[in-house]
Amino acid sequence: MRLFGATAPGVPPTRQSQPTHRRDRPGPRREHVGKPVWYLPVVVAADAAGVAAPMYLALRHGDAARPAWCVATAMAAWLLVRGSRARYAPRHLGESNRVGPVLRDWLALVGLLAVLRAASGEGSPFHLALTALVPCVVVTTVCQSLVHRHLLAQRRDGRAVRRALVIGEASAIDGLVSHLARRTDHEFVVVGVCPIGEQNPGLVAPVATRLDQQAPAQPSADSAPVLDAARHLDVDLVFIAPGPGMAGERLRRLSWAVHEDGCRLVVLPGISEVARRRVDVSSVAGLTMLHVAPPIRRGAAVVLKAAMDWLGAGLLLALLTPVLAVVALAVRLDSPGPALHRQIRVGQGGRPFRMLKFRTMVSNAEQLKAELAQANEQDGRMFKIRRDPRITRTGRVLRRYSLDELPQLFNVLQGHMSLVGPRPPLPDEAVGYNAVELRRLSVKPGLTGLWQVSGRSDLSWDETVALDLRYVDNWSPSVDFGVLCRTLRAVVEGNGAY
């Protein structure tokens, strides 16, 4: 068993959880460092207040009969809807800041209250009550986001985590430990491993427990060392990375022993970057199967995305026309050259198109690019320099707040781009793409995307590709809505914009 703190060469150490006592006897286990106890009352109180306060004020202003009864009913219904969907379960508190689940809960609340209103004959104006319910979405979303941010900060400090023991082939273990160590937005800290088979010569940590490559004749030959390790390290759950040495009946018998000892069991299927909504579990002929749905490429969701692009771009252009005029004038006055910069980019399916931007560089910037090639700060196929000498004074301001991207709304109206998607590459960048990177071109490029709301130019090329592929494979209208909401914050903060 590789104890916490000892790692293989090239594998970053995992964060450390709070110290715990050793546990040598089987029995019910507890999670050592749980989430702060104030999460639940704060979230419930925010949900209740988000419904009660605005509805009471609206009904009193509208001279509705029995306002207190209506408020109590709406508040109870909102808490019931949220509770029935496990929003208050300890496992889910603080784990997400997505708006989509809140909106679905709100629609269920409206439907439930409409049924209660019809059944009771309550006569208050429905439009008044419906308007009063809108603030609860904002209050719940804000509270959810604050709790989520606090939980992430806790986990960066090694708190609110669960101790895990990993079982599997040495290579699979190293990959899992390395993957978990690179991120702190999850609840797991690996405190030990039980490798299967011959010792990996790359491991330098002491190994106290090792399972045979072949399934043992006696079931206890697996369970005994695993349970001993779990008790010694006082773990909360056991990760199993299935493989040739750990599958079928052997895995089944080990799961019996782990569950009887009071530990949770998590089996890793080996797939990554697949949204939960795309995965379905079924059982056929005694076999557990994971069904992975294909990415959305047609149907109502695609039509909805196109409609949102067209309407959103048209509305933004109508509202921002004065801003566009002022920016264009500032660009012309700051340096010689046109206000707009037209550049060939590669769009969906590898088709080139002419992308519009406000000019942020000197007019001969393309000719100077070859002279600055050695100063490129990107580690991949993009050209980025933090203090690019070609950028004008006005251009730095425009880039800081992403105002130079606004003319791309015309590209959205023309159908070349979408409001949300991967950034469109230059032709010389796309020529060097490998098979994985070419998948970025499976959807329309976007005015904004996961890249823009996750660090922009501060990200490495591999991180940029990973974010784009996550979007390409898992996009949905709710994902687009979330990215658009996060874009406003990213623009205001300006992180990674240069």
Buried (B, 14 or more C-beta within 10 A) or exposed (E): BBBBEBBBEEBEEBBEBEEBEEBEEBEEBEBBBEBBEEBBEBBBEBBBBBBBBBBBBBBEEBEBEBBEEBBBBBBEBBBEBBEEBEBBEEEEBBBBBBBBBBBEBBEBBBEBBEEBBEEEEBEBEEEBBEBBBEBBBEBBBEBBBBBBEBBBEBBEEBBBBBBBBBBBBBEBBBBBBBEBBEEBEEBBBBBBBBBBBEEBEEBEBEBBBBBEEEBBEEBEEBBBBBBBBBBBBBBBBBBBBBBEBBEEEBBEBBBEBBEEBBBBBEBBEEEEEBBEEBEEEEEEEEEEEEEEEEBBEEEEBBEEBEEBBBEBBEEBBEEBEEEBEEBBEBBBEBBEBEBEBEEEBBBBEEEBBEBBBBBBBBBEBEEEBEEBEEEEEBEBBBBBBEEBEBBBEBBBBBBEEBBBBBBBBBBBBEBBBBBBBBBBBBEEBBEEBEEEBEBBBBBBBBBBBBBBBBBBBEBEBEBBBBBBBBBBBBBBBBBBBBBBBBBEEBBEEEBBBB
